[in-house]
């Protein structure tokens, strides 16, 4: 299949030259809020990840953390928003299963789908606790997280209260451990992150700044950071590329 999708990549914490010569364990972070998703886009992600990966590529469906978005923007109950997040995760899981099944047989074993519950091990829990403590105690860190959040709120085009903003910050705080330390699956660290996003929110730059001790040095030392590389892929909002998620799911 000839791919038509331009991934529009920006690299943080590495260079194109390094990625051209060195392979890393790769995971793709898929938010259930990424819509539309198409066969073209998904295949582009998988092809790029396989080309740069030293191991099986993990496709992380970030379903459970979407509960914060649903609680604020869709007015679900606390239990209802988690149920919806998992249902939406099921849709993306089924979609990527079909995308993988469409590959040549010898390539299918190169990819594995994992859900948010699969990466919540001891490393994740320790990092999340440290990040949440920093948010509570460090006013500059809190301000930066809120600034990143404002980019997302502006795209949604809705007015929300300060209490709702605090709740939405939890999405970013839960996401941060996976970006700062990668994810752990079966005790193996996956440290090159393909990160589809609608805009340069500042999240990747924040991760790079912490990684390289330009900001929040004490937090970085507490996390005992290993190197992670983030590669943002900017999604064209409203793009109509080939087969839609709903058609394949």
Wavefront OBJ file of the C-alpha trace (Angstrom):
o trace
v 0.000 0.000 0.000
v 1.237 3.492 -0.862
v 0.962 5.728 2.172
v -0.239 9.293 1.703
v 0.038 10.562 5.251
v 2.743 13.092 6.145
v 3.665 12.409 9.765
v 5.119 15.907 10.404
v 7.661 14.840 13.026
v 9.572 16.814 15.657
v 12.298 15.085 17.680
v 13.089 15.844 21.328
v 16.151 14.557 23.206
v 17.784 13.149 20.094
v 18.540 13.947 16.452
v 17.499 12.546 13.116
v 21.082 11.384 12.643
v 21.018 9.352 15.875
v 17.662 7.804 14.982
v 18.975 6.927 11.531
v 21.913 4.976 12.975
v 20.654 3.619 16.304
v 17.588 1.550 17.082
v 15.723 1.784 20.393
v 12.844 -0.077 22.076
v 9.805 1.825 20.750
v 6.274 2.391 21.901
v 3.497 4.404 20.277
v 1.246 6.318 22.663
v -2.321 6.402 21.366
v -4.801 8.674 23.119
v -8.431 7.633 22.750
v -9.084 11.309 22.014
v -7.126 11.104 18.739
v -9.818 11.377 16.064
v -10.097 10.777 13.227
v -7.742 7.830 13.060
v -7.319 6.242 9.653
v -5.698 3.169 8.190
v -3.225 5.447 6.424
v -2.214 7.177 9.660
v -2.002 3.947 11.652
v 0.147 2.206 9.033
v 2.432 5.237 8.898
v 2.921 5.036 12.670
v 3.606 1.294 12.570
v 6.023 1.536 9.647
v 7.998 4.342 11.280
v 8.123 2.553 14.631
v 9.252 -0.756 13.132
v 11.985 0.986 11.156
v 13.425 2.543 14.318
v 12.802 -0.260 16.818
v 15.291 -2.715 18.291
v 12.494 -4.863 19.709
v 8.785 -5.593 19.391
v 6.901 -2.294 18.999
v 4.319 -1.719 21.726
v 1.167 0.218 20.903
v -0.015 1.776 24.161
v -3.744 2.562 24.240
v -4.005 5.359 26.808
v -7.562 4.569 27.775
v -7.970 4.808 31.555
v -6.518 8.317 31.850
v -9.170 9.606 29.433
v -11.590 9.355 32.364
v -10.561 12.844 33.457
v -11.534 14.321 30.082
v -14.919 12.580 30.147
v -15.595 13.703 33.699
v -15.025 17.352 32.760
v -16.270 17.595 29.185
v -18.947 14.875 29.053
v -20.220 15.133 32.655
v -20.068 11.426 33.400
v -20.013 10.153 36.965
v -16.614 9.054 38.278
v -17.369 5.378 37.667
v -19.168 6.083 34.401
v -16.233 8.007 32.910
v -13.844 5.136 33.639
v -16.240 2.665 32.011
v -16.501 4.851 28.933
v -12.722 5.270 28.749
v -12.241 1.509 28.785
v -14.965 1.013 26.150
v -13.248 3.560 23.909
v -9.982 1.756 24.574
v -11.649 -1.433 23.345
v -12.511 0.320 20.076
v -8.905 1.373 19.520
v -7.639 -2.037 20.569
v -9.895 -3.695 17.961
v -8.857 -1.155 15.351
v -5.152 -1.805 15.815
v -5.713 -5.553 15.885
v -7.215 -5.231 12.417
v -4.433 -2.921 11.242
v -1.825 -5.455 12.402
v -3.786 -8.282 10.761
v -3.605 -6.368 7.467
v 0.216 -6.536 7.511
v 2.270 -9.222 5.828
v 2.339 -12.351 8.065
v 6.057 -12.006 8.811
v 5.515 -8.473 10.197
v 2.582 -9.135 12.529
v 4.700 -10.433 15.402
v 6.631 -7.167 15.407
v 3.743 -5.397 17.153
v 1.946 -5.827 20.456
v -0.973 -3.843 21.855
v -0.944 -2.910 25.548
v -3.487 -1.026 27.610
v -2.912 1.531 30.365
v -3.458 -1.102 33.064
v -0.560 -3.119 31.616
v 2.058 -0.431 32.299
v 1.070 0.524 35.857
v 3.892 -1.326 37.607
v 6.111 -0.252 40.486
v 8.219 2.064 38.298
v 5.107 3.884 37.089
v 3.640 4.146 40.604
v 6.845 5.607 42.087
v 7.203 8.138 39.261
v 3.548 9.186 39.486
v 3.858 9.793 43.224
v 6.935 11.978 42.670
v 5.261 13.963 39.892
v 2.116 14.543 41.959
v 4.175 15.703 44.946
v 6.034 18.147 42.697
v 2.717 19.488 41.408
v 1.459 20.051 44.956
v 4.635 21.611 46.359
v 6.324 23.439 43.450
v 4.342 26.459 42.234
v 6.490 26.838 39.088
v 5.889 23.223 38.084
v 2.167 23.613 38.750
v 2.081 26.762 36.618
v 3.833 24.996 33.735
v 1.438 22.033 33.832
v -1.508 24.445 33.808
v 0.043 26.305 30.857
v 0.296 23.063 28.881
v -3.296 22.294 29.811
v -4.465 25.660 28.450
v -3.347 24.651 24.944
v -5.617 21.614 25.130
v -8.556 23.573 26.588
v -8.249 26.195 23.857
v -8.497 23.487 21.192
v -11.659 22.137 22.842
v -13.146 25.638 22.818
v -15.007 25.265 26.127
v -14.979 27.309 29.285
v -14.175 25.301 32.400
v -13.776 26.137 36.076
v -10.573 26.146 38.086
v -11.756 22.990 39.856
v -12.199 21.274 36.485
v -8.733 22.420 35.417
v -7.256 20.775 38.506
v -9.005 17.553 37.531
v -7.739 17.735 33.937
v -4.203 18.266 35.225
v -4.375 14.710 36.550
v -4.357 13.459 32.942
v -1.044 15.204 32.305
v 0.428 14.091 35.628
v -0.469 10.448 34.961
v 0.934 10.697 31.451
v 4.248 12.223 32.534
v 5.807 9.047 34.033
v 5.470 7.285 30.668
v 7.216 10.181 28.919
v 9.949 10.790 31.478
v 10.891 7.140 32.041
v 9.290 5.327 29.116
v 7.109 2.320 29.833
v 7.991 -1.045 31.337
v 6.518 -4.226 29.861
v 7.741 -7.553 31.277
v 10.537 -5.630 33.056
v 11.850 -4.216 29.768
v 12.038 -0.451 29.301
v 10.681 1.085 26.089
v 12.262 4.496 25.748
v 11.628 5.845 22.224
v 8.136 7.317 22.164
v 6.143 8.106 19.037
v 3.698 10.671 20.385
v 0.752 11.648 18.145
v -0.666 15.023 19.165
v -2.742 17.838 17.718
v -0.281 20.600 18.587
v 3.044 21.399 20.226
v 1.580 21.866 23.697
v 4.933 22.143 25.463
v 4.715 18.675 27.025
v 7.595 17.217 25.024
v 9.742 20.268 25.736
v 9.005 19.954 29.457
v 10.079 16.300 29.376
v 13.273 17.226 27.526
v 14.026 20.031 29.998
v 13.644 17.681 32.978
v 15.656 14.951 31.261
v 18.511 17.354 30.557
v 18.416 19.061 33.979
v 17.361 22.426 32.610
v 14.337 22.475 34.930
v 13.127 20.729 38.094
v 16.462 19.069 38.756
v 15.361 17.675 42.134
v 12.391 15.944 40.495
v 14.618 14.412 37.843
v 17.029 13.122 40.467
v 14.184 11.653 42.499
v 12.953 9.801 39.390
v 16.416 8.354 38.591
v 15.765 9.095 34.954
v 16.930 7.014 32.043
v 17.083 8.631 28.617
v 13.823 8.816 26.718
v 13.383 10.163 23.202
v 10.099 11.759 22.213
v 9.051 12.084 18.587
v 5.916 14.162 18.172
v 3.707 13.513 15.163
v 1.369 16.444 14.607
v -2.081 15.263 13.534
v -3.972 17.276 10.950
v -7.259 17.904 12.721
v -10.265 16.940 10.628
v -8.138 15.067 8.087
v -10.041 12.625 5.882
v -7.517 9.927 5.161
v -8.640 6.675 3.532
v -10.459 4.274 5.830
v -11.819 5.680 9.082
v -11.575 4.242 12.561
v -15.327 3.611 12.670
v -15.194 1.625 9.449
v -12.488 -0.705 10.747
v -13.689 -1.035 14.346
l 1 2 3 4 5 6 7 8 9 10 11 12 13 14 15 16 17 18 19 20 21 22 23 24 25 26 27 28 29 30 31 32 33 34 35 36 37 38 39 40 41 42 43 44 45 46 47 48 49 50 51 52 53 54 55 56 57 58 59 60 61 62 63 64 65 66 67 68 69 70 71 72 73 74 75 76 77 78 79 80 81 82 83 84 85 86 87 88 89 90 91 92 93 94 95 96 97 98 99 100 101 102 103 104 105 106 107 108 109 110 111 112 113 114 115 116 117 118 119 120 121 122 123 124 125 126 127 128 129 130 131 132 133 134 135 136 137 138 139 140 141 142 143 144 145 146 147 148 149 150 151 152 153 154 155 156 157 158 159 160 161 162 163 164 165 166 167 168 169 170 171 172 173 174 175 176 177 178 179 180 181 182 183 184 185 186 187 188 189 190 191 192 193 194 195 196 197 198 199 200 201 202 203 204 205 206 207 208 209 210 211 212 213 214 215 216 217 218 219 220 221 222 223 224 225 226 227 228 229 230 231 232 233 234 235 236 237 238 239 240 241 242 243 244 245 246 247 248 249
